[in-house]
Each structure stands twice: as C-alpha cells, then as structure tokens.
Amino acid sequence: AVKEMILENRLTKGKQTAVNPFELLSNRELGVCRILLKGYRLGDIAKHLQLHTSTVGTYKNNIFEKLQVNNLRLLLDKFQLYK
C-alpha cells in the first residue's frame, strides 16, 4: 500500500489534481461567474462591481479558459455539475 501511495504521488507530482474545476478560479472570477450565470450582461456586472467592462470581459475569458467552456450554456451545465 505504501509503494502504491509513493508511486501515485510521483505520477501526480506537478500536475493539478483539482477535482472541482471551479477551485481553479480566483475569488473575483468566481464572483463574476456567479453573476454571469444569473443572466447579467458584462456592462451590468461592471457597474455592479464598479469595474470597467473590459475588465469583466477579461474575467469572463479567464473563466471560460480555466473551465474549458466556450459559452454560457456550457458554463451553466458545468456549474450545475460541480456546485
């Protein structure tokens, strides 16, 4: 059993082993993600968080990239699966 644990540790060393992909998001990205999932537009989110629309767009792009989705429907599906 110890050999197996050591081997598994060596195989996964340096690799991300996050089971929940939402753990990859920063606190701000997670907050923007939750608001996006409520159906708000980037401009509305920007006003609510007192950020520039382009900044919110950057957060959205980061969220999509980290979660490997390319639209809000897939994001919603993934959110329902993991949250």
Distance bins in CASP14 RR format, pairs under 12 A and 6 or more apart:
PFRMAT RR
TARGET T0000
AUTHOR 0000-0000-0000
RMODE 2
METHOD distances of the structure
MODEL  1
1 7 0 0 0 0 0 1 0 0 0 0 0
1 8 0 0 0 0 0 1 0 0 0 0 0
2 8 0 0 0 0 0 1 0 0 0 0 0
2 9 0 0 0 0 0 1 0 0 0 0 0
3 9 0 0 0 0 0 1 0 0 0 0 0
3 10 0 0 0 0 0 1 0 0 0 0 0
4 10 0 0 0 0 0 1 0 0 0 0 0
4 11 0 0 0 0 0 1 0 0 0 0 0
5 11 0 0 0 0 0 1 0 0 0 0 0
5 12 0 0 0 0 0 1 0 0 0 0 0
6 12 0 0 0 0 0 1 0 0 0 0 0
6 13 0 0 0 0 0 1 0 0 0 0 0
7 13 0 0 0 0 0 1 0 0 0 0 0
8 15 0 0 0 0 0 1 0 0 0 0 0
8 17 0 0 0 0 0 1 0 0 0 0 0
9 15 0 0 0 0 0 1 0 0 0 0 0
9 17 0 0 0 0 0 1 0 0 0 0 0
11 17 0 0 0 0 0 1 0 0 0 0 0
12 18 0 0 0 0 0 1 0 0 0 0 0
16 23 0 0 0 0 1 0 0 0 0 0 0
16 24 1 0 0 1 0 0 0 0 0 0 0
16 66 0 0 0 0 0 1 0 0 0 0 0
17 23 0 0 0 0 0 1 0 0 0 0 0
17 24 0 0 0 0 0 1 0 0 0 0 0
18 24 1 0 0 1 0 0 0 0 0 0 0
18 25 0 0 0 0 0 1 0 0 0 0 0
18 66 0 0 0 0 0 1 0 0 0 0 0
18 67 0 0 0 0 0 1 0 0 0 0 0
18 82 0 0 0 0 0 1 0 0 0 0 0
19 81 0 0 0 0 0 1 0 0 0 0 0
19 82 0 0 0 0 1 0 0 0 0 0 0
20 30 0 0 0 0 0 1 0 0 0 0 0
20 66 0 0 0 0 0 1 0 0 0 0 0
20 67 0 0 0 0 0 1 0 0 0 0 0
20 78 0 0 0 0 0 1 0 0 0 0 0
20 79 0 0 0 0 0 1 0 0 0 0 0
20 81 0 0 0 0 1 0 0 0 0 0 0
20 82 1 0 1 0 0 0 0 0 0 0 0
20 83 0 0 0 0 1 0 0 0 0 0 0
21 29 0 0 0 0 0 1 0 0 0 0 0
21 30 0 0 0 0 0 1 0 0 0 0 0
21 33 0 0 0 0 0 1 0 0 0 0 0
21 63 0 0 0 0 0 1 0 0 0 0 0
21 64 0 0 0 0 0 1 0 0 0 0 0
21 65 0 0 0 0 0 1 0 0 0 0 0
21 66 1 0 0 1 0 0 0 0 0 0 0
21 67 1 0 1 0 0 0 0 0 0 0 0
21 68 1 0 0 1 0 0 0 0 0 0 0
21 69 0 0 0 0 1 0 0 0 0 0 0
21 74 0 0 0 0 0 1 0 0 0 0 0
21 75 0 0 0 0 0 1 0 0 0 0 0
21 78 1 0 0 1 0 0 0 0 0 0 0
21 79 0 0 0 0 1 0 0 0 0 0 0
21 81 0 0 0 0 1 0 0 0 0 0 0
21 82 1 0 0 1 0 0 0 0 0 0 0
21 83 0 0 0 0 0 1 0 0 0 0 0
22 29 0 0 0 0 1 0 0 0 0 0 0
22 30 1 0 0 1 0 0 0 0 0 0 0
22 31 0 0 0 0 0 1 0 0 0 0 0
22 33 1 0 0 1 0 0 0 0 0 0 0
22 34 0 0 0 0 0 1 0 0 0 0 0
22 37 0 0 0 0 0 1 0 0 0 0 0
22 63 0 0 0 0 1 0 0 0 0 0 0
22 66 0 0 0 0 1 0 0 0 0 0 0
22 67 1 0 0 1 0 0 0 0 0 0 0
22 69 0 0 0 0 0 1 0 0 0 0 0
22 75 0 0 0 0 0 1 0 0 0 0 0
22 78 0 0 0 0 1 0 0 0 0 0 0
22 79 1 0 0 1 0 0 0 0 0 0 0
22 80 0 0 0 0 0 1 0 0 0 0 0
22 81 0 0 0 0 1 0 0 0 0 0 0
22 82 1 0 1 0 0 0 0 0 0 0 0
22 83 1 0 0 1 0 0 0 0 0 0 0
23 29 0 0 0 0 0 1 0 0 0 0 0
23 30 0 0 0 0 1 0 0 0 0 0 0
23 66 0 0 0 0 1 0 0 0 0 0 0
23 67 0 0 0 0 0 1 0 0 0 0 0
23 82 0 0 0 0 1 0 0 0 0 0 0
23 83 0 0 0 0 0 1 0 0 0 0 0
24 30 0 0 0 0 1 0 0 0 0 0 0
24 33 0 0 0 0 0 1 0 0 0 0 0
24 62 0 0 0 0 1 0 0 0 0 0 0
24 63 0 0 0 0 1 0 0 0 0 0 0
24 64 0 0 0 0 0 1 0 0 0 0 0
24 65 0 0 0 0 1 0 0 0 0 0 0
24 66 1 0 1 0 0 0 0 0 0 0 0
24 67 1 0 0 1 0 0 0 0 0 0 0
24 68 0 0 0 0 0 1 0 0 0 0 0
24 78 0 0 0 0 0 1 0 0 0 0 0
24 82 0 0 0 0 0 1 0 0 0 0 0
25 31 0 0 0 0 1 0 0 0 0 0 0
25 32 0 0 0 0 1 0 0 0 0 0 0
25 33 1 0 0 1 0 0 0 0 0 0 0
25 34 0 0 0 0 0 1 0 0 0 0 0
25 36 0 0 0 0 0 1 0 0 0 0 0
25 59 0 0 0 0 1 0 0 0 0 0 0
25 60 0 0 0 0 0 1 0 0 0 0 0
25 62 1 0 0 1 0 0 0 0 0 0 0
25 63 1 0 0 1 0 0 0 0 0 0 0
25 64 0 0 0 0 0 1 0 0 0 0 0
25 65 0 0 0 0 0 1 0 0 0 0 0
25 66 1 0 0 1 0 0 0 0 0 0 0
25 67 1 0 0 1 0 0 0 0 0 0 0
25 75 0 0 0 0 0 1 0 0 0 0 0
25 78 0 0 0 0 0 1 0 0 0 0 0
25 79 0 0 0 0 0 1 0 0 0 0 0
25 82 0 0 0 0 0 1 0 0 0 0 0
25 83 0 0 0 0 0 1 0 0 0 0 0
26 32 0 0 0 0 1 0 0 0 0 0 0
26 33 0 0 0 0 0 1 0 0 0 0 0
26 58 0 0 0 0 0 1 0 0 0 0 0
26 59 0 0 0 0 1 0 0 0 0 0 0
26 62 0 0 0 0 1 0 0 0 0 0 0
26 63 0 0 0 0 1 0 0 0 0 0 0
26 66 0 0 0 0 1 0 0 0 0 0 0
27 33 0 0 0 0 0 1 0 0 0 0 0
27 34 0 0 0 0 0 1 0 0 0 0 0
27 59 0 0 0 0 0 1 0 0 0 0 0
28 34 0 0 0 0 0 1 0 0 0 0 0
28 35 0 0 0 0 0 1 0 0 0 0 0
28 45 0 0 0 0 0 1 0 0 0 0 0
28 49 0 0 0 0 1 0 0 0 0 0 0
28 51 0 0 0 0 1 0 0 0 0 0 0
28 55 0 0 0 0 1 0 0 0 0 0 0
28 56 0 0 0 0 1 0 0 0 0 0 0
28 57 0 0 0 0 0 1 0 0 0 0 0
28 58 0 0 0 0 0 1 0 0 0 0 0
28 59 1 0 0 1 0 0 0 0 0 0 0
28 60 0 0 0 0 0 1 0 0 0 0 0
28 62 0 0 0 0 1 0 0 0 0 0 0
28 63 0 0 0 0 0 1 0 0 0 0 0
29 35 0 0 0 0 0 1 0 0 0 0 0
29 36 0 0 0 0 0 1 0 0 0 0 0
29 45 0 0 0 0 0 1 0 0 0 0 0
29 49 0 0 0 0 0 1 0 0 0 0 0
29 55 0 0 0 0 0 1 0 0 0 0 0
29 56 0 0 0 0 0 1 0 0 0 0 0
29 57 0 0 0 0 0 1 0 0 0 0 0
29 58 0 0 0 0 1 0 0 0 0 0 0
29 59 1 0 1 0 0 0 0 0 0 0 0
29 60 0 0 0 0 1 0 0 0 0 0 0
29 61 0 0 0 0 0 1 0 0 0 0 0
29 62 1 0 1 0 0 0 0 0 0 0 0
29 63 1 0 1 0 0 0 0 0 0 0 0
29 64 0 0 0 0 0 1 0 0 0 0 0
29 65 0 0 0 0 0 1 0 0 0 0 0
29 66 1 0 0 1 0 0 0 0 0 0 0
29 67 0 0 0 0 1 0 0 0 0 0 0
29 75 0 0 0 0 0 1 0 0 0 0 0
30 36 0 0 0 0 0 1 0 0 0 0 0
30 37 0 0 0 0 0 1 0 0 0 0 0
30 59 0 0 0 0 1 0 0 0 0 0 0
30 62 0 0 0 0 0 1 0 0 0 0 0
30 63 0 0 0 0 1 0 0 0 0 0 0
30 66 0 0 0 0 0 1 0 0 0 0 0
30 67 0 0 0 0 0 1 0 0 0 0 0
30 79 0 0 0 0 0 1 0 0 0 0 0
30 82 0 0 0 0 0 1 0 0 0 0 0
30 83 0 0 0 0 0 1 0 0 0 0 0
31 37 0 0 0 0 1 0 0 0 0 0 0
31 38 0 0 0 0 0 1 0 0 0 0 0
31 40 0 0 0 0 0 1 0 0 0 0 0
31 45 0 0 0 0 1 0 0 0 0 0 0
31 48 0 0 0 0 0 1 0 0 0 0 0
31 49 0 0 0 0 1 0 0 0 0 0 0
31 51 0 0 0 0 0 1 0 0 0 0 0
31 56 0 0 0 0 0 1 0 0 0 0 0
31 59 0 0 0 0 1 0 0 0 0 0 0
31 60 0 0 0 0 0 1 0 0 0 0 0
31 63 0 0 0 0 1 0 0 0 0 0 0
31 79 0 0 0 0 0 1 0 0 0 0 0
32 38 0 0 0 0 0 1 0 0 0 0 0
32 39 0 0 0 0 0 1 0 0 0 0 0
32 40 0 0 0 0 1 0 0 0 0 0 0
32 42 0 0 0 0 1 0 0 0 0 0 0
32 43 0 0 0 0 0 1 0 0 0 0 0
32 44 0 0 0 0 0 1 0 0 0 0 0
32 45 1 0 0 1 0 0 0 0 0 0 0
32 46 0 0 0 0 1 0 0 0 0 0 0
32 48 0 0 0 0 1 0 0 0 0 0 0
32 49 1 0 0 1 0 0 0 0 0 0 0
32 51 0 0 0 0 1 0 0 0 0 0 0
32 53 0 0 0 0 0 1 0 0 0 0 0
32 55 0 0 0 0 1 0 0 0 0 0 0
32 56 1 0 0 1 0 0 0 0 0 0 0
32 57 0 0 0 0 1 0 0 0 0 0 0
32 58 0 0 0 0 1 0 0 0 0 0 0
32 59 1 0 1 0 0 0 0 0 0 0 0
32 60 1 0 0 1 0 0 0 0 0 0 0
32 61 0 0 0 0 0 1 0 0 0 0 0
32 62 0 0 0 0 1 0 0 0 0 0 0
32 63 1 0 0 1 0 0 0 0 0 0 0
32 64 0 0 0 0 0 1 0 0 0 0 0
32 66 0 0 0 0 0 1 0 0 0 0 0
32 75 0 0 0 0 0 1 0 0 0 0 0
33 39 0 0 0 0 0 1 0 0 0 0 0
33 40 0 0 0 0 0 1 0 0 0 0 0
33 45 0 0 0 0 0 1 0 0 0 0 0
33 56 0 0 0 0 0 1 0 0 0 0 0
33 57 0 0 0 0 0 1 0 0 0 0 0
33 59 0 0 0 0 1 0 0 0 0 0 0
33 60 0 0 0 0 1 0 0 0 0 0 0
33 61 0 0 0 0 0 1 0 0 0 0 0
33 62 0 0 0 0 1 0 0 0 0 0 0
33 63 1 0 1 0 0 0 0 0 0 0 0
33 64 0 0 0 0 1 0 0 0 0 0 0
33 66 0 0 0 0 1 0 0 0 0 0 0
33 67 0 0 0 0 1 0 0 0 0 0 0
33 69 0 0 0 0 0 1 0 0 0 0 0
33 72 0 0 0 0 0 1 0 0 0 0 0
33 75 1 0 0 1 0 0 0 0 0 0 0
33 76 0 0 0 0 0 1 0 0 0 0 0
33 78 0 0 0 0 1 0 0 0 0 0 0
33 79 1 0 0 1 0 0 0 0 0 0 0
33 82 0 0 0 0 0 1 0 0 0 0 0
33 83 0 0 0 0 1 0 0 0 0 0 0
34 40 0 0 0 0 1 0 0 0 0 0 0
34 45 0 0 0 0 0 1 0 0 0 0 0
34 48 0 0 0 0 0 1 0 0 0 0 0
34 49 0 0 0 0 0 1 0 0 0 0 0
34 59 0 0 0 0 0 1 0 0 0 0 0
34 63 0 0 0 0 0 1 0 0 0 0 0
34 75 0 0 0 0 0 1 0 0 0 0 0
34 76 0 0 0 0 0 1 0 0 0 0 0
34 79 0 0 0 0 1 0 0 0 0 0 0
34 83 0 0 0 0 1 0 0 0 0 0 0
35 41 0 0 0 0 1 0 0 0 0 0 0
35 42 0 0 0 0 1 0 0 0 0 0 0
35 43 0 0 0 0 0 1 0 0 0 0 0
35 44 0 0 0 0 1 0 0 0 0 0 0
35 45 1 0 1 0 0 0 0 0 0 0 0
35 46 0 0 0 0 0 1 0 0 0 0 0
35 47 0 0 0 0 0 1 0 0 0 0 0
35 48 1 0 0 1 0 0 0 0 0 0 0
35 49 1 0 0 1 0 0 0 0 0 0 0
35 51 0 0 0 0 0 1 0 0 0 0 0
35 56 0 0 0 0 1 0 0 0 0 0 0
35 57 0 0 0 0 0 1 0 0 0 0 0
35 59 0 0 0 0 1 0 0 0 0 0 0
35 60 0 0 0 0 0 1 0 0 0 0 0
35 63 0 0 0 0 0 1 0 0 0 0 0
35 72 0 0 0 0 0 1 0 0 0 0 0
35 75 0 0 0 0 0 1 0 0 0 0 0
36 42 0 0 0 0 1 0 0 0 0 0 0
36 43 0 0 0 0 0 1 0 0 0 0 0
36 44 0 0 0 0 0 1 0 0 0 0 0
36 45 1 0 0 1 0 0 0 0 0 0 0
36 46 0 0 0 0 0 1 0 0 0 0 0
36 48 0 0 0 0 0 1 0 0 0 0 0
36 49 0 0 0 0 0 1 0 0 0 0 0
36 56 0 0 0 0 1 0 0 0 0 0 0
36 57 0 0 0 0 1 0 0 0 0 0 0
36 59 0 0 0 0 1 0 0 0 0 0 0
36 60 1 0 0 1 0 0 0 0 0 0 0
36 61 0 0 0 0 0 1 0 0 0 0 0
36 62 0 0 0 0 0 1 0 0 0 0 0
36 63 1 0 0 1 0 0 0 0 0 0 0
36 64 0 0 0 0 1 0 0 0 0 0 0
36 67 0 0 0 0 0 1 0 0 0 0 0
36 69 0 0 0 0 0 1 0 0 0 0 0
36 71 0 0 0 0 0 1 0 0 0 0 0
36 72 1 0 0 1 0 0 0 0 0 0 0
36 73 0 0 0 0 0 1 0 0 0 0 0
36 75 1 0 0 1 0 0 0 0 0 0 0
36 76 0 0 0 0 1 0 0 0 0 0 0
36 79 0 0 0 0 1 0 0 0 0 0 0
37 45 0 0 0 0 0 1 0 0 0 0 0
37 60 0 0 0 0 0 1 0 0 0 0 0
37 63 0 0 0 0 0 1 0 0 0 0 0
37 67 0 0 0 0 0 1 0 0 0 0 0
37 69 0 0 0 0 0 1 0 0 0 0 0
37 72 1 0 0 1 0 0 0 0 0 0 0
37 73 0 0 0 0 0 1 0 0 0 0 0
37 74 0 0 0 0 0 1 0 0 0 0 0
37 75 1 0 0 1 0 0 0 0 0 0 0
37 76 1 0 1 0 0 0 0 0 0 0 0
37 77 0 0 0 0 0 1 0 0 0 0 0
37 78 0 0 0 0 0 1 0 0 0 0 0
37 79 1 0 1 0 0 0 0 0 0 0 0
37 80 0 0 0 0 1 0 0 0 0 0 0
37 83 0 0 0 0 1 0 0 0 0 0 0
38 44 0 0 0 0 1 0 0 0 0 0 0
38 45 0 0 0 0 1 0 0 0 0 0 0
38 48 0 0 0 0 0 1 0 0 0 0 0
38 72 0 0 0 0 0 1 0 0 0 0 0
38 75 0 0 0 0 0 1 0 0 0 0 0
38 76 0 0 0 0 0 1 0 0 0 0 0
38 79 0 0 0 0 0 1 0 0 0 0 0
39 45 0 0 0 0 1 0 0 0 0 0 0
39 72 1 0 0 1 0 0 0 0 0 0 0
39 73 0 0 0 0 0 1 0 0 0 0 0
39 75 0 0 0 0 0 1 0 0 0 0 0
39 76 0 0 0 0 1 0 0 0 0 0 0
40 46 0 0 0 0 1 0 0 0 0 0 0
40 47 0 0 0 0 1 0 0 0 0 0 0
40 48 1 0 0 1 0 0 0 0 0 0 0
40 49 0 0 0 0 0 1 0 0 0 0 0
40 53 0 0 0 0 0 1 0 0 0 0 0
40 56 0 0 0 0 1 0 0 0 0 0 0
40 60 0 0 0 0 0 1 0 0 0 0 0
40 72 0 0 0 0 0 1 0 0 0 0 0
41 47 0 0 0 0 1 0 0 0 0 0 0
41 48 0 0 0 0 0 1 0 0 0 0 0
41 53 0 0 0 0 1 0 0 0 0 0 0
41 56 0 0 0 0 1 0 0 0 0 0 0
41 57 0 0 0 0 0 1 0 0 0 0 0
41 60 0 0 0 0 0 1 0 0 0 0 0
41 72 0 0 0 0 0 1 0 0 0 0 0
42 48 0 0 0 0 0 1 0 0 0 0 0
42 49 0 0 0 0 0 1 0 0 0 0 0
42 51 0 0 0 0 1 0 0 0 0 0 0
42 52 0 0 0 0 1 0 0 0 0 0 0
42 53 1 0 1 0 0 0 0 0 0 0 0
42 54 0 0 0 0 1 0 0 0 0 0 0
42 55 0 0 0 0 1 0 0 0 0 0 0
42 56 1 0 1 0 0 0 0 0 0 0 0
42 57 1 0 1 0 0 0 0 0 0 0 0
42 58 0 0 0 0 0 1 0 0 0 0 0
42 59 0 0 0 0 1 0 0 0 0 0 0
42 60 1 0 0 1 0 0 0 0 0 0 0
42 61 0 0 0 0 0 1 0 0 0 0 0
42 63 0 0 0 0 0 1 0 0 0 0 0
42 72 0 0 0 0 0 1 0 0 0 0 0
43 49 0 0 0 0 1 0 0 0 0 0 0
43 50 0 0 0 0 0 1 0 0 0 0 0
43 51 0 0 0 0 1 0 0 0 0 0 0
43 52 0 0 0 0 1 0 0 0 0 0 0
43 53 1 0 1 0 0 0 0 0 0 0 0
43 54 0 0 0 0 0 1 0 0 0 0 0
43 55 0 0 0 0 0 1 0 0 0 0 0
43 56 1 0 0 1 0 0 0 0 0 0 0
43 57 0 0 0 0 1 0 0 0 0 0 0
43 60 0 0 0 0 0 1 0 0 0 0 0
44 51 0 0 0 0 0 1 0 0 0 0 0
44 53 0 0 0 0 1 0 0 0 0 0 0
44 56 0 0 0 0 1 0 0 0 0 0 0
45 51 1 0 0 1 0 0 0 0 0 0 0
45 52 0 0 0 0 0 1 0 0 0 0 0
45 53 0 0 0 0 1 0 0 0 0 0 0
45 54 0 0 0 0 0 1 0 0 0 0 0
45 55 0 0 0 0 1 0 0 0 0 0 0
45 56 1 0 1 0 0 0 0 0 0 0 0
45 57 0 0 0 0 1 0 0 0 0 0 0
45 58 0 0 0 0 0 1 0 0 0 0 0
45 59 0 0 0 0 1 0 0 0 0 0 0
45 60 0 0 0 0 1 0 0 0 0 0 0
45 63 0 0 0 0 0 1 0 0 0 0 0
46 52 1 0 0 1 0 0 0 0 0 0 0
46 53 1 0 1 0 0 0 0 0 0 0 0
46 54 0 0 0 0 1 0 0 0 0 0 0
46 55 1 0 0 1 0 0 0 0 0 0 0
46 56 1 0 1 0 0 0 0 0 0 0 0
46 57 0 0 0 0 1 0 0 0 0 0 0
46 58 0 0 0 0 0 1 0 0 0 0 0
46 59 0 0 0 0 1 0 0 0 0 0 0
46 60 0 0 0 0 0 1 0 0 0 0 0
47 53 0 0 0 0 1 0 0 0 0 0 0
47 55 0 0 0 0 0 1 0 0 0 0 0
47 56 0 0 0 0 1 0 0 0 0 0 0
48 56 0 0 0 0 1 0 0 0 0 0 0
49 55 0 0 0 0 1 0 0 0 0 0 0
49 56 1 0 0 1 0 0 0 0 0 0 0
49 57 0 0 0 0 0 1 0 0 0 0 0
49 59 0 0 0 0 1 0 0 0 0 0 0
50 56 0 0 0 0 0 1 0 0 0 0 0
51 57 0 0 0 0 1 0 0 0 0 0 0
51 58 0 0 0 0 1 0 0 0 0 0 0
51 59 0 0 0 0 1 0 0 0 0 0 0
51 60 0 0 0 0 0 1 0 0 0 0 0
52 58 0 0 0 0 1 0 0 0 0 0 0
52 59 0 0 0 0 0 1 0 0 0 0 0
53 59 0 0 0 0 0 1 0 0 0 0 0
53 60 0 0 0 0 0 1 0 0 0 0 0
54 60 0 0 0 0 0 1 0 0 0 0 0
54 61 0 0 0 0 0 1 0 0 0 0 0
55 61 0 0 0 0 0 1 0 0 0 0 0
55 62 0 0 0 0 0 1 0 0 0 0 0
56 62 0 0 0 0 0 1 0 0 0 0 0
56 63 0 0 0 0 0 1 0 0 0 0 0
57 63 0 0 0 0 1 0 0 0 0 0 0
57 64 0 0 0 0 1 0 0 0 0 0 0
57 65 0 0 0 0 0 1 0 0 0 0 0
58 64 0 0 0 0 0 1 0 0 0 0 0
58 65 0 0 0 0 0 1 0 0 0 0 0
59 65 0 0 0 0 0 1 0 0 0 0 0
59 66 0 0 0 0 0 1 0 0 0 0 0
60 66 0 0 0 0 0 1 0 0 0 0 0
60 67 0 0 0 0 0 1 0 0 0 0 0
60 69 0 0 0 0 0 1 0 0 0 0 0
60 70 0 0 0 0 0 1 0 0 0 0 0
60 71 0 0 0 0 0 1 0 0 0 0 0
60 72 0 0 0 0 1 0 0 0 0 0 0
60 75 0 0 0 0 1 0 0 0 0 0 0
61 67 0 0 0 0 0 1 0 0 0 0 0
61 69 0 0 0 0 0 1 0 0 0 0 0
61 70 0 0 0 0 0 1 0 0 0 0 0
62 68 0 0 0 0 0 1 0 0 0 0 0
62 69 0 0 0 0 0 1 0 0 0 0 0
63 69 0 0 0 0 1 0 0 0 0 0 0
63 70 0 0 0 0 0 1 0 0 0 0 0
63 71 0 0 0 0 0 1 0 0 0 0 0
63 72 0 0 0 0 0 1 0 0 0 0 0
63 74 0 0 0 0 0 1 0 0 0 0 0
63 75 1 0 0 1 0 0 0 0 0 0 0
63 78 0 0 0 0 0 1 0 0 0 0 0
63 79 0 0 0 0 0 1 0 0 0 0 0
64 70 1 0 0 1 0 0 0 0 0 0 0
64 71 0 0 0 0 1 0 0 0 0 0 0
64 72 0 0 0 0 1 0 0 0 0 0 0
64 73 0 0 0 0 0 1 0 0 0 0 0
64 74 0 0 0 0 1 0 0 0 0 0 0
64 75 1 0 0 1 0 0 0 0 0 0 0
64 78 0 0 0 0 0 1 0 0 0 0 0
65 75 0 0 0 0 0 1 0 0 0 0 0
66 75 0 0 0 0 0 1 0 0 0 0 0
66 78 0 0 0 0 0 1 0 0 0 0 0
67 74 0 0 0 0 1 0 0 0 0 0 0
67 75 1 0 0 1 0 0 0 0 0 0 0
67 76 0 0 0 0 0 1 0 0 0 0 0
67 77 0 0 0 0 0 1 0 0 0 0 0
67 78 1 0 1 0 0 0 0 0 0 0 0
67 79 0 0 0 0 1 0 0 0 0 0 0
67 81 0 0 0 0 0 1 0 0 0 0 0
67 82 0 0 0 0 1 0 0 0 0 0 0
67 83 0 0 0 0 0 1 0 0 0 0 0
68 74 0 0 0 0 1 0 0 0 0 0 0
68 75 0 0 0 0 0 1 0 0 0 0 0
68 77 0 0 0 0 0 1 0 0 0 0 0
68 78 0 0 0 0 1 0 0 0 0 0 0
69 75 1 0 1 0 0 0 0 0 0 0 0
69 76 0 0 0 0 1 0 0 0 0 0 0
69 77 0 0 0 0 1 0 0 0 0 0 0
69 78 1 0 0 1 0 0 0 0 0 0 0
69 79 0 0 0 0 1 0 0 0 0 0 0
69 81 0 0 0 0 0 1 0 0 0 0 0
69 82 0 0 0 0 0 1 0 0 0 0 0
70 78 0 0 0 0 0 1 0 0 0 0 0
71 77 0 0 0 0 1 0 0 0 0 0 0
71 78 0 0 0 0 0 1 0 0 0 0 0
72 78 0 0 0 0 0 1 0 0 0 0 0
72 79 0 0 0 0 1 0 0 0 0 0 0
73 79 0 0 0 0 0 1 0 0 0 0 0
73 80 0 0 0 0 0 1 0 0 0 0 0
74 80 0 0 0 0 0 1 0 0 0 0 0
74 81 0 0 0 0 0 1 0 0 0 0 0
75 81 0 0 0 0 0 1 0 0 0 0 0
75 82 0 0 0 0 0 1 0 0 0 0 0
75 83 0 0 0 0 0 1 0 0 0 0 0
76 82 0 0 0 0 0 1 0 0 0 0 0
76 83 0 0 0 0 0 1 0 0 0 0 0
77 83 0 0 0 0 0 1 0 0 0 0 0
END
